[in-house]
Amino acid sequence: MAIVNVSDESFKSEVESTGTVLVDFWAPWCGPCKMIAPVLEELDKEVSNLKIAKVNVDDNPESASRFGVMSIPTLIVFKDGQPVDKIVGFQSKDALKNVVTRHQ
C-alpha cells in the first residue's frame, strides 16, 4: 500500500474505517519526523494489511488536537477506527513493527 497524506477533512474517511492504520503526526521542520519517514517507507513494504497515513500538524491542527498530540513525531495506531496505541518520538522499524503487528 502507498502511504497517504491525510487532512483534517479526509481523516475520518481515510483513518476511521476498518483495518489497521498507522497515523504519523509530523511537520516539515521536525528533525525526528524526517528521520522516521524512511522507516515508515520500509514498514509499508514489509507489513501487509497496514495502511500508513501522514498528517501534517501545521496544516491540520484539528486532527492533532483531537488525539492529544503534544509533541511530534507522534504515531497512533487505529484499529477499526479506534485509537489503540500511541508512540511518541523516533522509533526503530522493529519497534514500530512490534506495535502494529500486535493490533492486526
URGI-V558710 format. One record per pair of residues at least 6 apart in sequence whose ideal C-beta (glycine too) atoms are under 6 Angstrom apart, sorted by the first residue. I is the first residue (numbers start at 1). J is the second residue. Records with the same first field share a line. If there is no record, write none. Layout:
I: J  J
This chain:
1: 51
3: 44  52
4: 53
5: 54
6: 14  53  55
7: 60
8: 60  62  63
11: 63
14: 53
15: 21  23  53  78
16: 81
18: 80
20: 50  79  103  104
21: 51  53  78
22: 52  75  77  100
23: 53  76
24: 54  75
25: 55  57  64  69  72  74
26: 33  72  73
27: 57  58  72
30: 72
32: 73  90
33: 72  73
35: 90
36: 73  90
39: 93
40: 52
42: 93
43: 93  96
44: 52
49: 104
50: 100
55: 63
57: 64  72
67: 76
71: 88
74: 88
75: 87
76: 83  86
77: 84  85  100  103
79: 103
84: 103
85: 99
